Amino acid sequence: MTVLHNPVIRGFAPDPSLVRAGDWYYLANSSFEWFPTIPIHRSRDLAHWEYAGHVEGAAPGGTLAGVPDSGGIWAPSLSWDGERFWVVYSVVRSVGTPYFDQDTYVSTATEVTGPWSPPRRVPSHGFDPALHHEHGRLWLLNLQNDHRPGGRRFAGIVATELDRETLAPAGATRLLLQHDRLIEGPKLLKREGWYVLVLAEGGTGFEHGVRVARSRNLTGPYELDEHPLLTARDDPEWPLQKAGHAELVQSPDGDWYLSHLTARPLRTPEGPRCPLGRETAIQAVTWDVDGWPRLRHGDVRPAVTVDIHEGQRPAGGAGLPSIRGYRQARATSPHRPADTHYYTLRSSPGPATIDRTSRPGWLRLRGHHGPDSLWSHNLLAHRVTEHRKEAQVTLQATPAAFTQSAGLLLWYNTSAYYALDLTWAEPDGEDQHGQQWQGTGRTVLALTTRDGAETARPAVVEVAAGTALTLGVTVHATEARFWYAADGARLPVGPPLDFTRLSDDHGPRLRFTGAMVAIHAVDLVDASFTADFADFRVSCISEIPE
């Protein structure tokens, strides 16, 4: 018996879409404004997952420049028709307005690692699309958005048949279901003569849940199950919250499992906050005598541990050693890297901004826009996967103006971040009057905090110009402390900071990504400033019992 520990993909990994193709399970997640677009993981046993690649080219034109925070690529749905993988997703260009200004795209690949076909636009009624394959026919499901004054932004679930080759509509759009409670994220399967519609319910915050509807006909009418399949909204102390946005999959042995998003909140005086973002979990499912799915452990709250039958792990096959290797590495040390690859904002990194060759063993970043930019902020990030973590990097640069800086970030988005930057400042005791010193001044480490519309600089420390410095940050639950190393000692920079402000739940509205640790470089004048980085490490202390 294998024991699965939830979340199975930890840290920023929302809106999971789970599919089985042969002996492998594949899982796609939302990427929002981040690259690589639509990360995909794979597993043979549902308990141990490895990164399998991403949907390269999902952003039309190769860029998401200008999309707002928590915009970009929402809720991809991955499917397999026996020959090709399909992914359908929306690119959302407005957040917090009645118009999502979103376009829905479909891409296909014979292997999940790609190459993926160029995205083709399909009808875009709303976000959270999905595809249903049946006997050579293809259906697009979607949320319907009513932007009009007095309209419902979640106005029901619709379906449109598409031509499999051209992806053009092959018939009229049908309304499948409307409900008084907010429903979204439709996923459709057929079982024992029933079309089973799995729905996200109640929004993606702490009220989130999963509801199921069914019909004898694909186009309805659909009967809604009077009981939720999954939710934690009635138990605020439960360790896994925000449980929703789910998809059912059947194992080779006929067992059923449910992927869903969840979150692990930290308790604060302002209420629960989830700086790790929304994560991916899996539950075991059975079907009751009336034909409705139920969680196998007999509760609607998500289980933290799930028993997976040994029959779920077919023997042999390519890739199995790497999954076993991952399990062994996790068992021998609680310290794990946050991720194995970099994330970048709104575009892929290019040789004009990131130089890996000029200085062997170092990564050279060229300064671009500031951290508030929606267009061209040169930043490399790792996901944060646990509530206890430490990051550090060695930095060498020579900023000559206050418009040049480089350093280490704790990042949520352009209005929520903490930065420890190497930069320039006026001579000690001089007022801040812009650049007027003709080469005089100081090299400093400046700690900057951004919280909504408020930006502050709680600490400035003078350091030697031109030398290599090690910058770091240590996070324990709600508290983050920045530091730098000098003469073999760690010296704190500024006061302890509230890490939970970098969360989905802090601020005037819900946010949809998760905390990152990043390095960046800024040059607001002519992009001539460069900074060299080495030994960028992010270690997270696992909460999974060994």
C-alpha angles and dihedrals in degrees: 000000000000118000116216117208117208131257091043092185106038129205125015102004108124134167097025119203112197127197135165121220111180110308095345132083116209127196129192126195138195115266100186110184093349133102135246087063119227103357115214128206129189137205140173097205106028090240104074119047135186132192109261102180136270142264099273113204095024090131107074109240090012095273143089093188111158098019112134125248109286089016125107123067113015131188107340115202116212122203140169125213097188093267108039140028114234128197126188123186144151130243105214116202101176126050125186095018131100088250115064089190088211135159125204121220139187127208130176138199136177089220124037089230089061159184089219120202119249109275116264121203119239131180109309109205093151143317128294099057124179137183128229119199120200130162093333094314125115128211128189116211122194148162113259114227120203106196097178122114106274091017127127115249087206099045101161143287121294134187131206125186112229131201103249094223105037097026088221117142110275096192145355122309111255128208107229103178145352125190137183090235119068110270128180142138099068119199119179131201136162122233129168093341095313127112103220116204114198112200138187109231137197101013130287099283130081090306092061123130147149125252128182130213130182142195139177088231128053092228094048157180092228126206114215119222108241091219126063116242093212137006141131096194094110094054111052091178094059110117094230113056137172090041110179148091096087143177131196124224132178122225124226087258093054098257119135130228135182127216116203143158121256141164138218108221128206115219114239134167087255092054135267117333131187111206092167089063125219115331139192124263136171131213134191114242136199131184120239126224091269092055099255122132117246133180108263094231091062099246136095092224115093116258118235092211126032129189112231116199114242088236086073091075111069111204122249129002136126117299099025095111092058091053091050089048090055091052092050092050091051093049095051098051136021089211112090134167113256091235142341099238140037127261121212132194122254096332142036117265114260135196090256091065105025121044117191099171113047094077114028113231092017135091115221118207122194115218119251135158123341125269092267092062123118090193119047117001109154101222135147117198145182124208118250109231106176138037091242116058146137131208132186139169137181113234133189122181142131111223112193100184140032087250090068125073143143134183153104125321139196097205139190103151143314092293098040121051146109119221132191103194137179105225146138127275137179118269114286111283096017121120121247105260104148128263110332106122102096095223099326122113138078138292107231144174107233123194111210127186125196120192115166109302093347122093120180138174107212097174141025120182124186115229136178114281120246098008126123113256131190112223123192148171129203121199125193112178107297098358129082124187124188121208144165131212123239128164091355094305132106112235119196120234115207130331128313110283131215105251092191091070084075092067145105090254106049118090138034097305141017117283123203114210130058145241120296136187111223148169121219146170129214132196113165097183115048110340091245096122117096133185129200121220131189137176097016103184132176117185122186123193108227121236091200111109113240 
